[in-house]
Amino acid sequence: MPEGDAGGGGRMREIASDVRFSLFLTVHPFKGFWDLKHERRGSVRNGVIIVVLVTITEVFRRQATGFLFNYMTDTTRINLLAESLAILIPVFLWTLANWCLTALLDGDGSFRDIFIATSYALVPLIIINIPMVGLSHLVVEEEGAFYYFFTSFAVFWTGGLILLGTMVTHQFTLGKSILTALLTIVGMGLIIFVALLFFDLMQKMYAFVFTIVREIVYRM
């Protein structure tokens, strides 16, 4: 077998193994998250790929969902950057806030571990988003309960996986994991607040410097 074919076949088997493991984790979270951290079954690269796929499927869902279930009345005006950041920023903030918090609570997870666990926990959104787009074009408004059930189920499934990922990654009890998750959400809010204050301060400093420079130029 040519070396290129062997390498390509090995790469395909690696991808297939990664996909099978990500699906395995969604239904066997304790074993999955344990292997993710201690057996190094995951990687930052795979985590980034999952987050990108979640972003793509979410943008696709916003654009292609049937009009009966799509709150975007004009899908041609969807801001792709804003929709993408609506996924990417929360993932980053959760990872950062959780890492800062668990460092104080003697958590065992590193920033890398938290990001990988969080990204793999998002897989249910990929699994359910695409079929729901097709379903949104098949059911009538009276049957919308089925559509909303599955979309809500995807969110709760993902939330449950994030909670269990926190529990296994940091070796916390369930109660401590719930408390950590709530405090992480508060931490995300604090990070946003500090960031807004920083940008507001920078804007005021820029305006102040600009005013001084303009006055100097005017007096010259």
N, C-alpha and C positions, 0 to 999 in steps of 0.2 A: 504493500500500500504506500503511495507517495506520502512524503512527510507532510505536505500541505493538507491532504485529505485526513491524515491521522490527527493533525492538530485541530482541524475544523470539527472532526467528529468528537474529539475530547472536549472542545469548547461547547458543543451542543449538549453533550452529556452533563457538563457542569451547569449550564443554564437550566436544563431539565431538572437537575437535582435541587437547584436553588428554588425553582418554582414549586416543586413538590414539598420542600421543607416549609416554604412560606404558607402553603395551604395546610400542611400538617399543624403548624403552630396555631392557626385560627381555631382549630377544633381540639387541640391538645396543648393548651397554653402553658401549663405548668412544666411539662416536659420540654415544650418548644422553647420557652424563654430560658430554661436552665441550659439547654444545649446551645442556645444563642450566645450565652455569656461564657459558660465554662468549657464547652466543646468548640467554641469559635466557629459555629455553623454560619454565622452572619458576618457581614463586613460593611464598612462605611459605604463602599461602592454600591453594594446591593441596596443599602438603606436609601441612598440618594436616588437610585433607579426607581424604587418603590414610591418615594415622595413625588418624583417627576411624573410617574404613571398616575398617581392619585390626582395630581394637578391637571393632567391632560383629560382624564375621565370626568373630573368635576367640571372643567370648562366645556367639554363635550355635552355633559348633561344639561348645563345651563342653556346651551345653544339648541340642542336637538330634542329636548323634552316636548311632548305634545302640548298644544296651547292650553288645554284644559287644566294642566298641572304645572304650567310654567309661569311664574310670576313676572318674568321678563317679557313684557308685551311686545317689545321690538328687539328681537335677538340680534339684529344687525348692528345695534349700538352697544353691544357688550364690550366692556373694556377688558381685553385679554390680560393686560398687565395687572390690573386691579384684581381680577378674578384669580390670577396665579398667586399674587401676594397674599390673598386671603387664605391660602393654604400654606404657603411657605413661611410666612411670618409667625403664625401660631405654632408651627412645628419647632421653629428655632427658639421662640420665646419659652415654650414648654420645656425644651431641652435645657436651656440656659437657667431658667428659674428653678427647675427640679435639681439640677446639678449644684447650684448655689445653696439651695435649702438642705439637700441631703448631705452636703459636706458638713453642715452644722449638726445634723441628726445622726451622724456616724453611718451613713449609707455606704454600701459596698460598691456602688456603680460609679464608673467614670463618666465623663462627658460622652465619650465614644459609646459606652454601653447604653446610656440613656437614649442617645439618638437612634441607635440601631433598634432597640426595643420599641421605641415610639414609632419608628417608620414601619416595622413589621406589623405593629398593631393596626395600621391603617389599611391593611390588605382587604378586609371586608368591604371597604368603600369601593375598591376596584371590582370585587366580585359582584356586587349588587348594582352599582351605578349603571353599567352598560345594559344589563337586561331590563332595568327599570325604564330606560329610554324607550326601548321597544314596547314595553307594556303600556307606557303612557299614550301610545298611538293606537292601542287596541281596545282599551277599556273606555266605557262611557263614564260620565260624571257620577252616576249612581253607583258605579263599581269602584269609585275612587278610594274607598276604604282599603282595598287590597294594595293599591299603589302606596298609600301613605303608611300602611303597616310595614311593608318591606323597606321603605326608605328610612323609617324610624328605627326599624330593627337593625339596619346597617349602622346607624349612629350609636345605638346602645351596645351593639356587639363590639364596635370599635372602642367605645368608652370602657367597657369591661376588660378588653384586652390591654388597654393602657394601664388600667388599675392593677391587673395581674402582673403586667410587665414591671411596674414599679415595685410590686411586692416581691417578685422573684429576683429582680436585678439587685435590689438593695437588701434582700433577706429581711424584710419587714413583716410584721404581723398584718392581718387584714385591716385591723383598726388603725394601725399606724400608717398603713398605705393610704387609707381613705383620708386621714388627716393630712398626710403629705400631699395628696392630690389637691385637696382644698387649699392648702397653703401655697401650693405651686401656682394655682390660678390667681390667688391674691398677689403672689410675686410677679406674675406676668403683668398684672395691672400696674404694679409699682414700677416695673421696668418701662412700660409705656409712658407712665406719668413722668418719670425722670427724663426719658428721651424727649418728650414734648417740651419739658422745661428747658432742656439743653438747646433744642433747636430754636425755641423762642428767644433764649438768651443770645444765641449766635446771630439771629436775625436782628435783634436790637443793637448788638455790637456793630454789625455791618452797617446798619442805618446811622449809628452814631459816628463811625469812622467816615462814612460817605459824606455826612453833613459837614464834618470838620474839614475834609479835603476840599469840598465844594466851596466852603467859606474862604479857605486859604487861596484857592485859585481865583475866587471872585475879588479878593482884596489885592491880589497881585496885578 
